[in-house]
Amino acid sequence: MNQLENQIKSIARESGANLVGIASKQRLYDAPPSGNPDYLLPSTQSIISFAVTLDKSIARDFISKKNWLSHCEERKRMARSLYGISDRLVDFLKSEGFEALGVDINNSYRPEPGAKDVTEMSEFIPGFSHRYGAVAAGIGRQGPPEQQAPAKQKATPELINQLKNRDSSIRRSAAEKIGIMGDEKAVDSLIAVLKDDNRFVRQEAVRALGKIGGARALESLTQALVEEKDAFVKDSIKKAMERLQPK
């Protein structure tokens, strides 16, 4: 561990963090759109994730519906602590000549095409997901290992048909699942999704093709790179192509 990493972790712990981890941006390659830190800071090279613990007795009382008020006060305390740690780290990194940005608690979302305000949104994608950051940095996980879909499963016809669903969130979720399964027979269906009118659905199809691979996928991504207008989707296409091209 280099000196800078030691300093970062020391500052975080001294400020109240119980866990702290650091990950390169490349660790988030396979994350959904909310796992792309470039949206908030295009120059991102690494992310820092940290956590503070809940009072277990307060959490138990809240879950059992014995006492909700103490949990509300605990959440306020945690929010103040998290923002304080973030501010100290940002100040330190800037003093060392780096660009740095603290990420707000995930209660604000990226604008969606056609949505005037939050009541018309359907995607609810945060600027950057703290959960994905924690997983990448090694201080968190999402679901037990036995719930993770193994590679090279066959995508069912029902799942493939979901790529044509009227609901963009269902289309995006279907593309993500097919990418995890790695079913090469679904490549043509994913290629069709590269022309979806929702940029987040297109981006998930790009990621899926990057995972599945093959000459057909690479050829289609090459063409999509020329036609795609959204900067973030183009960036995902470039990363997927780098993954597929011979080293």
N, C-alpha and C positions, 0 to 999 in steps of 0.2 A: 504494500500500500504506500503510495507516495505521500509527500509532505502535505500537499494541498488537501487530499482526501482525509488525512488525519485531522487537519485543522477544521475542515467542514464538519466532520463527525463530532469533534470535541465541542465546537460551538453549539451544535444542535443538542447534544446531551446536557451541556451546561445550562442551556436555555429551557430544559424541561422535557426533551424528547426521550422516550423510553426505547424506541427503535429508530434506526436511521440507516438508509442504504443509498447507494449511487449506481446508476446504470447508464450505459451509452444509449444514444438514440436508436442505434441499430437493434437493440434488444426489443424494441417496440415494433419492429417491422410487421409482424403478423397481427398486431392489435387492430381492432375496429377503428373507424375514423376518430373516435374520441381519444384514442391512444396516440394520436399524432401531435407531438408538442410543437411542431412547426406552425400550427394554426395561431398560437399565441406569440411565439418567438421564433421567427424563421431561421435565426442563426443558432438554434439549439444544437448542442453537441452531446449533452448529458442531462439527466434529470436527477434530482435529489428527492427522496421520499422519506418521510419521518412520521412517527405515530406516538400518541400519548394514550395511556390506558384509562379505561372507564373504571369507576368504583364498582366493583362486582356486586356489592350488596344493593347499591342504588339501581343497577341494571336489573337485578333479579326482581326487586320490588316493582319496577316499571313493567317488566314483562308479565309478571303475575297480577298486574293491575291493582297493586296495593298502594302505590304512591307514585304519581306521575310528576308532581311538582318538583321533587328533588332531582329527578332526571332532567327536567327542563333547565334547572339551575346548573346542573353538572355539564350539560351541553354548552351553556354559555361560557362556563369556565374553560372548557376544552377549546372552544372557538378562540377565546382570547389568547390562550396558550399557543395554539397552532399559528395564529397570525403573528404573535410575538417572535416565535422561532423563525418563521419565514422572513420577517423583516430583518432580523439579525443576519441571517444567511445572505440575503440579497445585498445588504449594506457591505458585508465582508467581501463578497465576490466582486462587487463594483469597485471597492477600494483596491482590489488586486488587478483591476483592468479588464474584468470580464463583463459581458452583457448578462444580466440576470433578471428574472421576473418571478414574483410570487404568484402562485395560482390560487384564486379564490376557492372557498368551499363550493362544492358543485351544486349551486342553486341558481345558476344562470346558464343560458343555453345559446348555442350558435344560431344565428338567423337562418330561417328556412325559406326557400323560394315560395312565394305565394301566401305566406303566413304573415298577417299584419301584426299579431301579438302572440303571447304565449297560449292564449285560448284556442288559436287556430293551428298550433304546432302538433305534429304527430311523431317526430323523431326524438326530440328532447336530448340532443347531443351536447354535452358540456364542452367548454373550451378545451379542457384536458381532464381526463379521468384519473382521479387519485387512485382508484382501485387498480387500474392497469399499471400505473406508475409504481405502486407498491409491489405488485407481482414481478415487474421487470427488475426492481431494485432488490428483490429477495427478502422482503419483509412481510409479504402477504401472499395469499392464494385465493382462488375463487373456486369453491366446490372441492369435495374430496376427490382424490385421484381416480377412484372407481367410477366417478361420474363423467370423466373426460372421455370423449369419443375416440376410439382407436383409429389409426390411419387405415386407408384402403378399405373402407366399408362401401357397400353399394348404396347409392342414393335411390330411394324409392321413387316410383313415378309420382306419388302424391307430393313428395318433397320437391321434385323438379318442377311440377306444375305450380308450386307456390311462387316460383320465379315470375309468374305472370299474374299474380294476385293484384287486385286493385289497391291494396294497402301496401304502401312503400316499405313500412317497417317489416312486414311479412316477407316481402321480396328480399330485403337486405338480410334478414335472418336466415332465409333459405340459402342464399349465396354463401354466407359464412359457414353454415353447417356442411354444405357440399364441399367447400374448401377443406374443412377438417377431415371429412371422410376420404377425400382424395380420389373420388370416382372419375376415371378418365372418360367414361361414357356420358358424363354430364357436361363435357367441355363445350359441345356445340350449343347447348342451352345457355351456358354462361356467356359464351361469345355474343349471343343475341342480346344479353342483358347489358353489354357494353354500350348500347344505344338507349338505355333506359333514360327517362326524362328526369330522374332523381339522381343527383350527383353522388349521394351516399350509397345508393344501390349500385351504381356503376363502380364506385371505389371498392366495394366489397366483392364484386365480380372479378375485378382486377386482382385483388389479393388471392381469391380462390384459384384463378388461373395460374398465378405465380406459384402456388403450393402444388397444384396438380402437375403442371409442366407439360412438356411435349412440344413437338414442332408446330402443331396446329395452334396451340395456345400462344407460342412466341410470335408466330406470324400475325395472329389477330391483334395481339398487344402492340406490335409494331405499327399496324395500320391505325389502331385506336390512338396511339401517341400523336399521329398527324392530325386526326380529326377532333380530338378532345379539346375543349375550350377552358375547362376549369383547371386552375393551377394546381390544386391539391390532388385532383384525380390524375393529372399528368405526372405529378411527382410519384404517386403510387405506381403508375405504369412503368416509369423509369426504374424504380426499385425492383419491380417484378421481373422486368427484362434482365436486369443485372443478375438476378438470381438464376434465371433460366439459361443465360448465355454461357457457353463453355469458357472456363477460366484459362 
